Every structure is written in structure tokens, then in C-alpha cells.
Amino acid sequence: MSDYKAPVKDMQFLLREVFRVDELWASMPATAEINGELADAVISEAAKLCSGVIAPINRSGDEEGVHWSEDGITTPAGFVDAYRQVGEGGWVGLTGSAEYGGQQMPKMLSVLFEEMLASANMSFFLYPNLTMGATLAMESHCSPELKAIYLPPMYEGRWAGAMDLTESHAGTDLGMIKTKAVPQADGSYSITGTKIFITAGDHDLTENIIHLVLAKLPDAPAGSRGISLFLVPKVLVNKDGSLGERNAVSAGSVEHKMGIHASATCVMNF
């Protein structure tokens, strides 16, 4: 049984008495409709989710761990249903743009939710956290066309995200990466390479995983200036947003990390 209890009163005190969020949010057009009462409701519901749904599968998840096979990675019992509830509750898109189905809440509230989630179950936390990071990068840098196709299902929790950076020979110097991206006639790119230590690289929590992959074009300059970022879906996505064929990206193995056995840390092959 879980005994995690979120520090709701402490969080509410910080928002109201220390940061004076009612005054702060009212002073900015993007948050003018957000107030302390709404923040209290968000924090309270986040606490219920984390203590009642996420924390109870922390120990069992770490004891069971993830399961690798040639067909993909399976997460421990209870993780699929828990992620479904996180997605349906709008928690993945808490700070996302309303234009793409996000809740458009202040980052200050997302930080508190993330603290609860990580405290309740670090292994589980890493799955939505990687998705949140990917959507943040996509909102900032993707074309409107890509945003319209990829962000709504990610905010809904139907698709997840992952960041693919590290390679076995370039752990601290990304300028040395060897993953290649070759332009194709249709405007896409053919990605070839292997990444290691990829958190949430593969799992069964969602029907698709959107990888943001660091790679280099054939004519890229040497060093970190030659790195580009590519959107690589686990399952290819049609122009209408429907899913097509399985893409040529797979988890070659699982890295074992103490204390987060339920987090799929993968070697990814492209």
C-alpha cells in the first residue's frame, strides 16, 4: 500500500502567501483568467491522482520492472491504466496551448504536479515527463502543420514522446554523434544510427511514440553546430493524422537503472 501524501497545504501557502499568484497571474494577459481558487482545485485533484493511482504501483512496478521482447517493451501491471487516467485528465497537456488541446495553465502549476508525480512514483513520472518535454520543444519549433497533427494526441495521452540524444561514444559531447539523416525525394529524411539511455524509448502505454532525434545531415559542419533535430514517430502518421505502417525504429535492449526498474530506459536502433 502507498502512504504518499502530497503537501497540498504547503503548496497552496506558497502560491498564495509567498508568490501571491492572484496578483501575478492577473497582471499577465496569458494567465488573467487563472486565479488561486482554480489553482487550489488543480493541486487538490493532482494530489488525489498521485496518491490514489500513481503511488500504489510504485513498489510493485519497481519489483516487476519492464519486459523486453522483439515486439517491444511491456510496462508493469497497472501502468497502462494509470497513464490512461493521466491522459484523460488532461495532465500531460497541463501547460500546452489550448489551440492544440492543452489546458494552457501556468508552468508554476505544472511544476507542482510534476513534483507530486515524481515523489509518488519516479519510474512512472518519467513517461509523461518525457512527453511534456517533447511537446514543449515541438510547440516552440515545429511547423503549424506538424503541430496540428502531432500535439493533440500527445496532449490527450494517446501518443507519447521521447528525446533521443546520447550515443555510446558521445555521452558528454553531443558534437561527436554519428547518427545520420539523409534527405529523401519526398522531403522526409532517412535516419540511421543507435542511441543509448533513451528514457521512455519504447513502451505499451500509448499507441504511438514520437521521438525527437539528434542527427547530422551529410553536409553538416563538424561539432555541435552540425546537429539537427528530427521528428521520428514509432508508427508512421498519415497526413490526416491516422496511423499507418510501423516505422523502422525499435528498442534493441533495456538499460537497468537502480530504483527505476519500471522506467523503460532503452537502446534505440534507427
Protein Blocks (a to p, Z undefined) as FASTA:
>chain_A
ZZbdcdfklmmmmmmmmnommlmmmmpmklmmpcfklmmmmmmmmmmmmmmmmmmmmmmm
mmnopaddfkbccddehklmmmmmmmmnommmmmgcfknopaoiafklmmmmmmmmmmmo
mmlmmmmmmmmmmmmmmmmmmcfklmmmmmmmmmnomaccdddfbdfklmmlmklpcbdc
dddfkopacdedddehiehkbcckbmbdcdddddddfklcehjklpccddddfbacdfko
pacddddbdcfbdcddehilmbccddddZZ
